[in-house]
Amino acid sequence: MSDYAFETFIALLFHAVLAPATAVHALLYKRDPRAAFGWIAVCILFPLAGPLIYLFFGLNRARGRAQRLGLADFRIGYERGSTIEQSAPLPDTIRNPYRELARIGQALSRHPLVYGNRVDTLINGERAYPAMLEAIASARHHICLTTYILDNDETGSAFREELGRAARRGVDVRVLIDGIGDFYSWPRSSAMLRRVGIRVARFLPPRLFPPTLAINMRNHHKILVVDDRVGFTGGMNLGDRHLVGKAGNRRPTADLHFVLQGPVVAQLRSEFERTWRFTTGHEDQPPFQDHAEPGELTCRTITDGPDEDLDRLTMLLTAALAEARQSVRIMTPYFLPPRELIGAIQAAAVRGVEVLLVLPEKNNLPYIHWATRNMLWEILHRGVRVCYQPPPFNHAKLFIIDGYYTLIGSTNWDPRSLRLNFELQVEVYGADFAEPLIRYIDEAAGRGRRVTLEEVDGRPLPERLRDSLCWLFSPYL
């Protein structure tokens, strides 16, 4: 037998063993039938390469590691006590008919609804970054920062310098960067932060030994907590891209961030602590500090991730859509929702609720835009109003029900956020908070153009084929 024939025989033998094993694993453990079918096809149809691709990219290592670290139990431990009982009384500030929605959120989050919060909206980096840097500069005890991306540009340098100054004056500074997001800048921001004496951890970074490349289990949280008195969250990463008015910005990206004060800040802090422990294995958090109640909003933090079998955010969004009586406003950069959310949107529109979906006309990820176009007909023909807003690309994520219930945070309406990433949202109950955000969405829709069913149905055949092909791969986009 020649060397080539022997090598071919060995490769086929390995494939004969690995292909059925990986295909069976995908069949047993993938929850989405399209994802399971796709991975099975990859494992079987691509000799040797298919099973190896599945072993590197298809396994949910985050769930196993989280369970080994006791992540679920750890989450409870940082919430100032025990699990919140579903029968626990709700704050009197929650009005009907949203008390049932509040109870659903109570069952999905072990955080309680807390009253006495103030939440202010920060539009784009021009407003968000100065507020965040000012909070860091005023820190006296501790700073907790989680971000997906910290760019190596003027904005990134400003944050590194301010964090370094805080560390030098004795503030406990900890920064958690996603292990894949860290590679969006070079040199890596984590290395540059360590050089100025800041404790940095990377969430599930890629490694050669043991082989780890968990592209699909990213930490998408955006959290900044300073001394437990002020917190920030939203959709914004840290970089010049969110300075939409900056001269020479080649990829201006509009977005929203929020500054929070009150009891809900402790919930943001607890989510940072559990993720820090999950990443580092260390429990070295400073003690929690109580602060005043500066506002009148009722809030709660809800998280979701691939380490859990329960799709918390999908269930919460579905329940909120079912509770809507007057209006639903959705703003998201990426819209590829699962079937249950499409059905909930359709049901809301059919029963007479005004549903508005605002999407960017020019997406930074064109293949997602194409995949979305393939499924828009499903909601357009039920009367949902879909608007494309003009550039700059808007990365904001907003969900508002009846001008009273608002969901803010890091989650997009796509499989990556709803199934594959670790996400963080904050519920905000209050018409005063929702009102300016409604104006923000409506103004974006007014500047854009309405998408019609005729436009979607009238796409040329090559575009329809392209869009359908992208949609076919939507579980992996």
MIGU-312091 format. One record per residue (C-alpha): residue number from 0; chain; x, z, y. Coordinates in steps of 0.2 Angstrom, whole numbers, plus 5000, padded with zeros to 4 digits. Example, Ala and Ser with C-alpha at 12.3 -4.5 7.8 and 13.67 -1.06 7.14 Angstrom:
! residues 2
   dogu   pator     c1     c3     c2
      0       A   5062   5039   4978
      1       A   5068   5036   4995
END
This chain:
! residues 477
   dogu   pator     c1     c3     c2
      0       A   5000   5000   5000
      1       A   5007   4995   5017
      2       A   5009   5008   5031
      3       A   4995   5000   5041
      4       A   4983   5000   5026
      5       A   4988   5018   5023
      6       A   4985   5023   5041
      7       A   4969   5014   5041
      8       A   4963   5023   5025
      9       A   4968   5040   5033
     10       A   4958   5036   5049
     11       A   4943   5031   5039
     12       A   4944   5046   5028
     13       A   4945   5058   5044
     14       A   4930   5048   5051
     15       A   4920   5050   5035
     16       A   4922   5069   5036
     17       A   4921   5071   5055
     18       A   4907   5059   5059
     19       A   4893   5067   5048
     20       A   4899   5085   5053
     21       A   4898   5081   5071
     22       A   4882   5071   5070
     23       A   4874   5086   5060
     24       A   4880   5098   5073
     25       A   4872   5087   5087
     26       A   4856   5086   5077
     27       A   4855   5105   5075
     28       A   4860   5111   5092
     29       A   4856   5098   5106
     30       A   4839   5102   5114
     31       A   4836   5085   5122
     32       A   4831   5072   5109
     33       A   4839   5058   5119
     34       A   4855   5068   5121
     35       A   4855   5072   5102
     36       A   4852   5053   5098
     37       A   4865   5048   5110
     38       A   4878   5060   5103
     39       A   4874   5055   5085
     40       A   4876   5037   5089
     41       A   4893   5040   5097
     42       A   4899   5051   5082
     43       A   4894   5038   5069
     44       A   4897   5021   5078
     45       A   4914   5024   5085
     46       A   4927   5027   5071
     47       A   4937   5043   5073
     48       A   4935   5042   5092
     49       A   4917   5046   5092
     50       A   4919   5063   5083
     51       A   4934   5067   5094
     52       A   4924   5063   5110
     53       A   4910   5075   5104
     54       A   4922   5089   5100
     55       A   4930   5088   5117
     56       A   4914   5084   5128
     57       A   4899   5088   5118
     58       A   4901   5106   5112
     59       A   4894   5119   5123
     60       A   4908   5131   5123
     61       A   4901   5141   5138
     62       A   4887   5148   5128
     63       A   4899   5154   5114
     64       A   4911   5161   5126
     65       A   4897   5170   5136
     66       A   4890   5177   5121
     67       A   4907   5184   5115
     68       A   4909   5192   5132
     69       A   4892   5199   5132
     70       A   4887   5190   5147
     71       A   4868   5193   5146
     72       A   4871   5212   5144
     73       A   4883   5211   5158
     74       A   4871   5203   5170
     75       A   4859   5217   5168
     76       A   4873   5230   5171
     77       A   4876   5224   5189
     78       A   4858   5225   5194
     79       A   4858   5243   5200
     80       A   4849   5249   5185
     81       A   4839   5242   5170
     82       A   4830   5226   5166
     83       A   4815   5223   5178
     84       A   4799   5226   5168
     85       A   4786   5212   5170
     86       A   4773   5225   5173
     87       A   4782   5232   5188
     88       A   4773   5232   5204
     89       A   4776   5218   5216
     90       A   4779   5220   5235
     91       A   4763   5221   5245
     92       A   4771   5207   5256
     93       A   4767   5194   5242
     94       A   4750   5187   5246
     95       A   4738   5178   5234
     96       A   4739   5166   5225
     97       A   4758   5168   5224
     98       A   4758   5184   5216
     99       A   4757   5176   5199
    100       A   4772   5165   5203
    101       A   4781   5181   5208
    102       A   4777   5188   5191
    103       A   4784   5173   5183
    104       A   4800   5174   5193
    105       A   4801   5192   5188
    106       A   4801   5187   5170
    107       A   4814   5174   5172
    108       A   4826   5184   5183
    109       A   4831   5202   5180
    110       A   4833   5204   5199
    111       A   4818   5212   5208
    112       A   4809   5205   5223
    113       A   4816   5214   5238
    114       A   4809   5216   5255
    115       A   4818   5218   5271
    116       A   4829   5203   5272
    117       A   4834   5191   5285
    118       A   4838   5173   5281
    119       A   4845   5160   5294
    120       A   4847   5142   5291
    121       A   4864   5134   5295
    122       A   4864   5115   5297
    123       A   4880   5106   5292
    124       A   4897   5112   5292
    125       A   4897   5113   5311
    126       A   4886   5128   5310
    127       A   4890   5135   5293
    128       A   4909   5136   5293
    129       A   4911   5145   5310
    130       A   4898   5158   5304
    131       A   4907   5160   5287
    132       A   4924   5161   5295
    133       A   4918   5174   5307
    134       A   4911   5185   5293
    135       A   4927   5184   5284
    136       A   4937   5189   5300
    137       A   4926   5204   5302
    138       A   4928   5210   5284
    139       A   4934   5228   5281
    140       A   4932   5231   5263
    141       A   4929   5216   5251
    142       A   4926   5198   5251
    143       A   4919   5188   5236
    144       A   4919   5169   5237
    145       A   4913   5157   5224
    146       A   4914   5138   5227
    147       A   4914   5122   5217
    148       A   4926   5113   5229
    149       A   4938   5120   5242
    150       A   4946   5104   5249
    151       A   4964   5103   5256
    152       A   4959   5098   5273
    153       A   4957   5106   5290
    154       A   4942   5116   5284
    155       A   4950   5121   5268
    156       A   4966   5127   5278
    157       A   4955   5137   5290
    158       A   4947   5146   5275
    159       A   4963   5149   5266
    160       A   4971   5156   5282
    161       A   4957   5167   5286
    162       A   4956   5174   5268
    163       A   4975   5177   5269
    164       A   4973   5187   5285
    165       A   4960   5197   5277
    166       A   4970   5201   5262
    167       A   4985   5206   5272
    168       A   4975   5219   5282
    169       A   4970   5227   5265
    170       A   4953   5219   5262
    171       A   4950   5216   5243
    172       A   4948   5197   5242
    173       A   4943   5188   5227
    174       A   4940   5169   5225
    175       A   4932   5160   5211
    176       A   4934   5141   5210
    177       A   4926   5130   5197
    178       A   4940   5123   5185
    179       A   4935   5105   5187
    180       A   4931   5106   5205
    181       A   4948   5113   5208
    182       A   4955   5096   5204
    183       A   4945   5088   5218
    184       A   4959   5092   5230
    185       A   4978   5091   5227
    186       A   4988   5101   5227
    187       A   4975   5112   5219
    188       A   4967   5125   5231
    189       A   4968   5139   5218
    190       A   4987   5137   5218
    191       A   4988   5137   5237
    192       A   4977   5152   5238
    193       A   4988   5162   5226
    194       A   5003   5158   5237
    195       A   4995   5168   5252
    196       A   4992   5183   5240
    197       A   4974   5180   5236
    198       A   4967   5184   5219
    199       A   4960   5168   5212
    200       A   4951   5164   5196
    201       A   4946   5147   5189
    202       A   4930   5145   5179
    203       A   4932   5136   5162
    204       A   4948   5126   5168
    205       A   4953   5112   5157
    206       A   4967   5117   5145
    207       A   4978   5108   5132
    208       A   4980   5123   5121
    209       A   4968   5127   5115
    210       A   4960   5110   5119
    211       A   4946   5114   5132
    212       A   4938   5101   5143
    213       A   4920   5108   5147
    214       A   4915   5094   5160
    215       A   4897   5098   5157
    216       A   4897   5117   5160
    217       A   4902   5119   5178
    218       A   4900   5134   5189
    219       A   4890   5126   5204
    220       A   4887   5143   5213
    221       A   4891   5144   5231
    222       A   4892   5162   5236
    223       A   4901   5171   5250
    224       A   4898   5190   5252
    225       A   4907   5201   5264
    226       A   4906   5220   5263
    227       A   4889   5219   5255
    228       A   4881   5217   5273
    229       A   4881   5198   5274
    230       A   4880   5184   5261
    231       A   4880   5165   5262
    232       A   4873   5153   5249
    233       A   4866   5135   5248
    234       A   4872   5118   5244
    235       A   4888   5117   5254
    236       A   4906   5116   5247
    237       A   4920   5119   5259
    238       A   4928   5104   5266
    239       A   4928   5092   5281
    240       A   4915   5081   5272
    241       A   4901   5092   5279
    242       A   4907   5091   5297
    243       A   4896   5076   5300
    244       A   4901   5074   5318
    245       A   4919   5074   5315
    246       A   4928   5059   5321
    247       A   4936   5049   5306
    248       A   4926   5057   5293
    249       A   4925   5044   5280
    250       A   4912   5052   5269
    251       A   4900   5063   5280
    252       A   4889   5073   5270
    253       A   4874   5083   5278
    254       A   4869   5099   5270
    255       A   4861   5116   5272
    256       A   4868   5133   5270
    257       A   4860   5150   5273
    258       A   4866   5167   5279
    259       A   4857   5182   5272
    260       A   4856   5200   5277
    261       A   4847   5214   5268
    262       A   4845   5220   5250
    263       A   4846   5202   5243
    264       A   4864   5202   5247
    265       A   4868   5214   5233
    266       A   4860   5202   5221
    267       A   4872   5188   5227
    268       A   4886   5201   5224
    269       A   4880   5205   5207
    270       A   4880   5187   5202
    271       A   4898   5185   5208
    272       A   4903   5200   5198
    273       A   4896   5194   5182
    274       A   4904   5177   5184
    275       A   4921   5185   5189
    276       A   4920   5196   5173
    277       A   4915   5181   5163
    278       A   4930   5171   5169
    279       A   4943   5184   5170
    280       A   4938   5197   5157
    281       A   4941   5211   5170
    282       A   4928   5223   5178
    283       A   4937   5228   5194
    284       A   4923   5227   5207
    285       A   4922   5238   5222
    286       A   4907   5250   5223
    287       A   4891   5242   5230
    288       A   4887   5248   5248
    289       A   4869   5250   5254
    290       A   4864   5242   5271
    291       A   4849   5242   5282
    292       A   4834   5230   5281
    293       A   4836   5219   5296
    294       A   4821   5207   5292
    295       A   4804   5205   5285
    296       A   4807   5192   5271
    297       A   4805   5195   5253
    298       A   4818   5187   5242
    299       A   4825   5186   5224
    300       A   4840   5178   5216
    301       A   4838   5168   5200
    302       A   4852   5160   5190
    303       A   4852   5148   5176
    304       A   4866   5141   5165
    305       A   4870   5133   5148
    306       A   4874   5150   5141
    307       A   4856   5153   5139
    308       A   4842   5145   5128
    309       A   4829   5148   5141
    310       A   4828   5134   5155
    311       A   4824   5147   5169
    312       A   4824   5135   5184
    313       A   4814   5122   5175
    314       A   4801   5135   5170
    315       A   4801   5142   5188
    316       A   4799   5125   5196
    317       A   4785   5120   5184
    318       A   4776   5136   5188
    319       A   4778   5134   5207
    320       A   4771   5116   5206
    321       A   4756   5123   5196
    322       A   4753   5136   5210
    323       A   4753   5123   5224
    324       A   4737   5121   5233
    325       A   4741   5112   5249
    326       A   4758   5104   5249
    327       A   4774   5102   5240
    328       A   4790   5096   5249
    329       A   4806   5092   5239
    330       A   4823   5087   5246
    331       A   4837   5084   5234
    332       A   4852   5072   5233
    333       A   4849   5068   5214
    334       A   4832   5066   5206
    335       A   4832   5064   5187
    336       A   4820   5078   5182
    337       A   4815   5082   5164
    338       A   4798   5076   5157
    339       A   4789   5093   5161
    340       A   4794   5092   5179
    341       A   4788   5075   5181
    342       A   4771   5080   5173
    343       A   4770   5095   5185
    344       A   4773   5084   5200
    345       A   4760   5071   5194
    346       A   4747   5085   5190
    347       A   4750   5092   5208
    348       A   4747   5075   5216
    349       A   4732   5072   5205
    350       A   4723   5088   5210
    351       A   4725   5083   5229
    352       A   4741   5092   5233
    353       A   4751   5082   5246
    354       A   4768   5079   5238
    355       A   4783   5073   5248
    356       A   4800   5069   5240
    357       A   4814   5065   5251
    358       A   4830   5056   5244
    359       A   4845   5049   5251
    360       A   4844   5030   5253
    361       A   4863   5028   5250
    362       A   4869   5040   5236
    363       A   4887   5045   5234
    364       A   4884   5042   5215
    365       A   4876   5024   5215
    366       A   4872   5025   5196
    367       A   4861   5041   5199
    368       A   4852   5031   5212
    369       A   4849   5017   5200
    370       A   4843   5028   5186
    371       A   4831   5037   5198
    372       A   4823   5020   5204
    373       A   4819   5017   5186
    374       A   4807   5032   5185
    375       A   4800   5033   5202
    376       A   4785   5023   5197
    377       A   4779   5037   5187
    378       A   4776   5048   5202
    379       A   4772   5034   5215
    380       A   4757   5028   5205
    381       A   4750   5046   5206
    382       A   4751   5046   5225
    383       A   4767   5055   5228
    384       A   4775   5050   5244
    385       A   4794   5046   5242
    386       A   4805   5043   5257
    387       A   4823   5037   5258
    388       A   4832   5045   5272
    389       A   4846   5035   5281
    390       A   4864   5040   5281
    391       A   4874   5051   5282
    392       A   4871   5056   5264
    393       A   4861   5072   5263
    394       A   4867   5085   5250
    395       A   4853   5098   5254
    396       A   4842   5105   5241
    397       A   4825   5112   5246
    398       A   4809   5115   5238
    399       A   4794   5122   5248
    400       A   4776   5126   5242
    401       A   4762   5127   5254
    402       A   4773   5131   5268
    403       A   4776   5149   5261
    404       A   4787   5149   5246
    405       A   4804   5142   5247
    406       A   4818   5139   5235
    407       A   4836   5137   5242
    408       A   4852   5136   5233
    409       A   4864   5125   5223
    410       A   4852   5116   5211
    411       A   4848   5098   5210
    412       A   4834   5090   5201
    413       A   4844   5082   5188
    414       A   4850   5086   5170
    415       A   4867   5092   5176
    416       A   4860   5106   5186
    417       A   4845   5110   5176
    418       A   4853   5110   5159
    419       A   4872   5108   5160
    420       A   4878   5118   5175
    421       A   4878   5136   5180
    422       A   4866   5137   5196
    423       A   4860   5150   5208
    424       A   4844   5149   5218
    425       A   4836   5161   5230
    426       A   4817   5163   5232
    427       A   4811   5166   5249
    428       A   4793   5171   5252
    429       A   4788   5169   5270
    430       A   4779   5156   5282
    431       A   4791   5159   5296
    432       A   4806   5155   5286
    433       A   4798   5139   5278
    434       A   4792   5132   5295
    435       A   4808   5125   5302
    436       A   4813   5119   5285
    437       A   4797   5109   5284
    438       A   4801   5101   5300
    439       A   4819   5097   5294
    440       A   4811   5088   5279
    441       A   4798   5079   5289
    442       A   4810   5073   5302
    443       A   4821   5066   5288
    444       A   4807   5057   5280
    445       A   4801   5051   5298
    446       A   4819   5044   5301
    447       A   4818   5035   5284
    448       A   4807   5023   5275
    449       A   4793   5025   5263
    450       A   4796   5019   5245
    451       A   4781   5009   5238
    452       A   4776   5006   5220
    453       A   4776   4987   5225
    454       A   4794   4988   5230
    455       A   4799   4997   5214
    456       A   4789   4985   5203
    457       A   4796   4970   5212
    458       A   4814   4973   5208
    459       A   4823   4957   5202
    460       A   4826   4957   5183
    461       A   4845   4960   5184
    462       A   4842   4976   5195
    463       A   4828   4982   5183
    464       A   4840   4980   5168
    465       A   4854   4989   5178
    466       A   4843   5003   5183
    467       A   4835   5005   5165
    468       A   4853   5006   5158
    469       A   4858   5019   5170
    470       A   4842   5029   5166
    471       A   4846   5028   5147
    472       A   4861   5038   5150
    473       A   4853   5050   5162
    474       A   4855   5066   5151
    475       A   4874   5064   5154
    476       A   4874   5059   5173
END
